[in-house]
Amino acid sequence: MNVVEPPKLKDNTLRLVPLGGLGEVGRNMMTLEYQGRILILDCGVLFPRDEEPGVDLILPDFSYIMDRLDDVEAIIVSHGHEDHIGGIPYLLKMREDIPIVASKFSLALIEKKLKSFRIKAKTVEVKAYDTLKIGKFDLEFVAANHSIPDALCISVRTPAGSVVFTGDIKLDQTPMDKRITDLNHLAKISEKGIDLFLADSTNAEVKGVIPTESSITPALDSIFHKANGKIVVASFASHVHRVQQIIDIAAEYGRKVCLVGRSMVNTMTIAEDLGYLQVPKGIFVDLKKLKEYPDKKVVLMCTGSQGEPMAALSRIARGDHNKVKVSENDVIILASSLIPGNEKSVSQVINDLTLLGVNIYHNKNSAVHVSGHAAETDLLYLYNVAKPKNALPIHGEPRHLAANARVAEKAGVENAIPTLNGSVIDLRDGVAKKVGKFHNDYIYVDGAAVGEIDESDLQTRRTLASEGIISCFVTVSLAEKKVVAGPDIILKGLAEDISAFNEIKPKIVKKLNSALQDGVSNTHKLAQMTRRVIGPFLGIKLNRSPLILPVVNAIK
């Protein structure tokens, strides 16, 4: 990645640097800097893809602010999805007293997460229409509709310019919770002038408008009406509105609802406790008591809509869930959109379920899901209401960002800047301009290790997964200057017969004996020589490229 050093920040300039979320769907994080003070908008995670084996999470690259944590005023959160809050504990590990500003539901989810990290954070609860001054930043919060309760747009004003950050947003006119995106409030903020508009790009390529959440109720009702067995609905654990729909329909058909999956249970418990989820008395049934009810009287609401291997739906599909089994009379509903990168894993789950004979409904064959992100026409409404001078598309892959920029231009925005993580955008005198670029990496979380594995480690893991491993053990005598034992070859993950390696063993002995005679005694060098003999043989004779682990033991 090319690094272009930005100019020194001037007092009359507001600087923005995206540390995640611009170039991928996830790990959203944006910094705003004015007169040496920094405000952070969201701090999320990205979930690993198939080509990142063993990785648990991917964090934003904090290196830009690592040496300036004392300059950070606060983390302002748009909503409670993992790709917007999942990175907060890792940032607070570096400075625990950074205040977190968020809505009630978002804070509840964040505090639950921080508890597992044994972090007690400073929090400030806000709601729509609240204003807040944090250091040199004046904030105002606007109600936004999304696929999670209590989402907010964030207006930030400084003497150098004004920014509006939509977070993830949708223009649903009949949402389940009756809380629409407040365009009137946004218009009032627009009257003061919006210099830079940061709008959600996820669905910028989708024509028209996104249907309302309530529009899928008839499709769900029809499925319930026809179902004779148990119904299993897979959704994001945070989709309170979807769970509410399922609860309401289940109540009409006299079915009990069972929450399956720890994150689903935790989130819905919080939602019910705070009043965001309305639960009829007695409708919930514990998973342990599920067998007490006939299949046609239960609905299971579970995690795993993205094909996560350890989530409830994947385990059900593989037949290894210890409490839930499905059969021909049962119905599966995948009530979520597909996150880019998860196509293969979701397809595998659908195929596994198909082999079990169940009836499967998803957004490709039935109207069982609507997106929580604004489409092209929705974005046009937003731009026309906000009337910004400049636009910086956020939240999406490069093609989504470019599409959003085109929408902004169609709406008459003078300056639209599609750019990527690490870019430096300066807002000065009402004009936003890219002025530099910092190096921006994926920071991998692997168990307790954070940032300790890199691309070379992942390449090794990919090789192990696809090509296998070959170990070669040799013992040499430094005194006699020859091989005295081995080579012993062990194969893992290779189908070849071990006898195929008989012809290479004499070549290894010959190479090492020659080196020993020439005075080479360093076992690392001898091991490298062994690798260089084995490698070409594997490539030419066997057409394989496994990981080669040569071990040379020297005795005197």
VENHU-V824518 format. One record per run of one state. SS is the DSSP state (alpha for helix, beta for strand, coil for the rest). FROM is the first residue (numbers start at 1). TO is the last residue. Records with the same first field share a line. If there is no record, write none. Layout:
BEGIN
SS=FROM-TO / FROM-TO
END
This chain:
BEGIN
coil=1-3 / 5-13 / 21-21 / 23-23 / 25-28 / 35-36 / 42-44 / 47-56 / 60-62 / 67-68 / 77-81 / 86-87 / 93-98 / 103-103 / 117-122 / 126-130 / 135-136 / 144-144 / 146-151 / 159-160 / 166-169 / 171-182 / 192-195 / 199-199 / 201-212 / 227-230 / 235-239 / 253-255 / 261-261 / 274-283 / 285-286 / 293-294 / 303-311 / 319-330 / 335-342 / 356-358 / 362-375 / 387-389 / 392-393 / 395-395 / 397-397 / 411-414 / 417-422 / 429-430 / 438-442 / 447-448 / 451-454 / 468-468 / 478-481 / 493-497 / 518-522 / 543-546 / 556-556
beta=4-4 / 14-20 / 22-22 / 24-24 / 29-34 / 37-41 / 45-46 / 57-59 / 72-76 / 99-102 / 123-125 / 131-134 / 137-143 / 145-145 / 152-158 / 161-165 / 170-170 / 196-198 / 200-200 / 231-234 / 256-260 / 284-284 / 298-302 / 331-334 / 359-361 / 390-391 / 394-394 / 396-396 / 415-416 / 423-428 / 431-437 / 443-446 / 449-450 / 469-477 / 482-492 / 547-555
alpha=63-66 / 69-71 / 82-85 / 88-92 / 104-116 / 183-191 / 213-226 / 240-252 / 262-273 / 287-292 / 295-297 / 312-318 / 343-355 / 376-386 / 398-410 / 455-467 / 498-517 / 523-542
END
